[in-house]
Amino acid sequence: MRDAYIVSALRTPGCKKDRGAFSHTRPEDLLYHVINGLFERTPGLNKKEVEDIVIGCCFPEAEQGLNIGRIIALMAKFPDETSGATVNRFCASGLESIATQAMRVMSGWAEVVIAGGVESMTMVPIPGKLPRPHPDLAKERAEVYISMGITAENVAKRYNINRQMQDEWSYHSQIKAADAQKNNLFKEIVSVPANKYIEEPDGTIKREMQIQNVDDGVRPDTTLEGLTKLKPAFAAAGTVTAGNSSQMTDGAAAVLLMSSEAVNKFGVKPIAKLKCYTVVGVNPDEMGVGPAYAIPKLLKMANLTLDDVGLFEINEAFASQTIYCLQKLDLYDKKELWESGSSKRKINVNGGAIALGHPIGCTGSKLAAQLTNMMKEKGVKYGIESMCVGGGMGAAALFELVE
Ligand SMILES: CC(C)(COP(=O)(O)OP(=O)(O)OC[C@H]1O[C@@H](n2cnc3c(N)ncnc32)[C@H](O)[C@@H]1OP(=O)(O)O)[C@@H](O)C(=O)NCCC(=O)NCCS
């Protein structure tokens, strides 16, 4: 099989649902700017070279419906010949899109393609505009339809991940993200115009616009004491809070992939290759355990061990499930691998979704952009991204730096 090269991987900032900078900005506009960013950072490449665009989205309806992969191709002025599709593997959608496009390149079915992900959790909140659980399945397996917060509570209770561990993890996530922001480490961010529509006293609507270039959910003032005081968000006597859960976020990300022939033809310098991708199924009522199974399966496929991997991006849907997965991988007790301030850290080095947000359908592409950017920055050969997936799954991908 051929190699699939990641030539550019970018993301918009992640901004808080409802109260954040993108709450009045349509998801197509987020995608528009991040996809145009790929071309700004790949001089000499013309949009007519792109054969297909696949976009991950968890709730592909309303503003992000009608096959946003094709909508964005037309909106961003690709030629009519550039096709487009939408894929949904819930929180792995933005990674599924990369894998789908990479496999097309690897099999010889395409030369230049774009993958990505998008979610406006403001405009299309979980669980979509018109949820319609199947009545028989809802009786037989109610856990398929429960809140993700309850699945995080299940993991915490079942595997003794106590509140202190969750808050401690979350504190470090916030501090790592704040440090990275301060030191301008998120080089993969594309600035995006953010709209605000304001009703004037005479009833007319005024549009204001500002350029957004930072993740707006990071809380640099986070303390362990502050986190400890928060009330449980999902269950009266629970341990999962607003402070140790991922934030609901609006955002988009995009990845440009090419074959080696295209890399040579356009004279570009790729960042990384997608080596392997895998998905596993787990019990939906503890969907957060997914990475604990997906990562070992991935490593086996690649014939590598955890020690070979220099950077991990493990999506922090909730601190409870992230900690459980790291325990299973025997990485949690090695706190120097993830604590803020540790020079040896290699897991979520710049914080995770607890601080930076989790724009669900976008997250897989967003983490790929963060991971490959840091692999390049630090000269790390192998990086893994992994996430748990609603409905009971885990996904994981291995990237290899192009030296
Ligand atoms: C947990 C959840 C319900 C909280 O939503 P929310 O109430 O809108 O969250 P907020 O960010 O407003 O936080 C609530 C309050 O907690 C406190 N808080 C949150 N993070 C904090 C921190 N790091 N330090 C101190 N206080 C914090 C604040 O007081 C905040 O209120 P304020 O911003 O007005 O001061 C929501 O984030 C959620 O559902 N997350 C999971 C999403 C999900 O399921 N995704 C799919 C995963 S598979």
The ligand as an SDF file (V2000), in Angstrom:
LIG
                    3D

 48 50  0  0  0  0  0  0  0  0999 V2000
  -20.5950   19.4860   32.7550 C   0  0  0  0  0  0  0  0  0  0  0  0
  -21.4320   20.4770   31.9650 C   0  0  0  0  0  0  0  0  0  0  0  0
  -22.9280   20.1170   32.0780 C   0  0  0  0  0  0  0  0  0  0  0  0
  -21.1880   21.8780   32.5310 C   0  0  0  0  0  0  0  0  0  0  0  0
  -21.8350   22.8110   31.7380 O   0  0  0  0  0  0  0  0  0  0  0  0
  -21.9210   24.3320   32.1790 P   0  0  0  0  0  0  0  0  0  0  0  0
  -22.6790   24.4380   33.4540 O   0  0  0  0  0  0  0  0  0  0  0  0
  -22.4260   25.1070   31.0240 O   0  0  0  0  0  0  0  0  0  0  0  0
  -20.3740   24.6310   32.4220 O   0  0  0  0  0  0  0  0  0  0  0  0
  -19.6580   25.9870   32.7860 P   0  0  0  0  0  0  0  0  0  0  0  0
  -18.3970   26.0600   32.0410 O   0  0  0  0  0  0  0  0  0  0  0  0
  -20.6180   27.1140   32.6860 O   0  0  0  0  0  0  0  0  0  0  0  0
  -19.2630   25.7540   34.2890 O   0  0  0  0  0  0  0  0  0  0  0  0
  -20.2340   25.8740   35.3210 C   0  0  0  0  0  0  0  0  0  0  0  0
  -19.5900   26.5590   36.4810 C   0  0  0  0  0  0  0  0  0  0  0  0
  -18.5820   25.6670   36.9740 O   0  0  0  0  0  0  0  0  0  0  0  0
  -17.5040   26.4070   37.4570 C   0  0  0  0  0  0  0  0  0  0  0  0
  -16.2590   25.9410   36.8570 N   0  0  0  0  0  0  0  0  0  0  0  0
  -16.0610   25.2630   35.6940 C   0  0  0  0  0  0  0  0  0  0  0  0
  -14.7700   25.0120   35.5120 N   0  0  0  0  0  0  0  0  0  0  0  0
  -14.1160   25.5130   36.5770 C   0  0  0  0  0  0  0  0  0  0  0  0
  -12.7550   25.5520   36.9740 C   0  0  0  0  0  0  0  0  0  0  0  0
  -11.7870   25.0230   36.2200 N   0  0  0  0  0  0  0  0  0  0  0  0
  -12.4510   26.1590   38.1480 N   0  0  0  0  0  0  0  0  0  0  0  0
  -13.3990   26.7120   38.9070 C   0  0  0  0  0  0  0  0  0  0  0  0
  -14.7110   26.7060   38.5850 N   0  0  0  0  0  0  0  0  0  0  0  0
  -15.0610   26.1070   37.4370 C   0  0  0  0  0  0  0  0  0  0  0  0
  -17.8040   27.8400   37.2420 C   0  0  0  0  0  0  0  0  0  0  0  0
  -18.3760   28.3790   38.3880 O   0  0  0  0  0  0  0  0  0  0  0  0
  -18.8440   27.8270   36.1600 C   0  0  0  0  0  0  0  0  0  0  0  0
  -19.6500   28.9290   36.1700 O   0  0  0  0  0  0  0  0  0  0  0  0
  -19.1300   30.3930   35.6400 P   0  0  0  0  0  0  0  0  0  0  0  0
  -18.3450   30.1680   34.3840 O   0  0  0  0  0  0  0  0  0  0  0  0
  -20.3680   31.1120   35.3620 O   0  0  0  0  0  0  0  0  0  0  0  0
  -18.3040   30.9490   36.7410 O   0  0  0  0  0  0  0  0  0  0  0  0
  -21.0510   20.4710   30.4470 C   0  0  0  0  0  0  0  0  0  0  0  0
  -19.7690   21.0500   30.2850 O   0  0  0  0  0  0  0  0  0  0  0  0
  -21.0790   19.0820   29.8530 C   0  0  0  0  0  0  0  0  0  0  0  0
  -22.1480   18.5040   29.6630 O   0  0  0  0  0  0  0  0  0  0  0  0
  -19.9050   18.5360   29.4930 N   0  0  0  0  0  0  0  0  0  0  0  0
  -19.8160   17.2340   28.8710 C   0  0  0  0  0  0  0  0  0  0  0  0
  -20.1950   17.3350   27.4200 C   0  0  0  0  0  0  0  0  0  0  0  0
  -20.3240   15.9700   26.7740 C   0  0  0  0  0  0  0  0  0  0  0  0
  -21.0410   15.1050   27.2320 O   0  0  0  0  0  0  0  0  0  0  0  0
  -19.6120   15.7670   25.6640 N   0  0  0  0  0  0  0  0  0  0  0  0
  -19.5560   14.4980   25.0130 C   0  0  0  0  0  0  0  0  0  0  0  0
  -18.5630   13.6510   25.7100 C   0  0  0  0  0  0  0  0  0  0  0  0
  -18.5820   12.0200   25.1360 S   0  0  0  0  0  0  0  0  0  0  0  0
  1  2  1  0
  2  3  1  0
  2  4  1  0
  2 36  1  0
  4  5  1  0
  5  6  1  0
  6  7  2  0
  6  8  1  0
  6  9  1  0
  9 10  1  0
 10 11  2  0
 10 12  1  0
 10 13  1  0
 13 14  1  0
 14 15  1  0
 15 16  1  0
 15 30  1  0
 16 17  1  0
 17 18  1  0
 17 28  1  0
 18 19  1  0
 18 27  1  0
 19 20  2  0
 20 21  1  0
 21 22  1  0
 21 27  2  0
 22 23  1  0
 22 24  2  0
 24 25  1  0
 25 26  2  0
 26 27  1  0
 28 29  1  0
 28 30  1  0
 30 31  1  0
 31 32  1  0
 32 33  2  0
 32 34  1  0
 32 35  1  0
 36 37  1  0
 36 38  1  0
 38 39  2  0
 38 40  1  0
 40 41  1  0
 41 42  1  0
 42 43  1  0
 43 44  2  0
 43 45  1  0
 45 46  1  0
 46 47  1  0
 47 48  1  0
M  END
$$$$
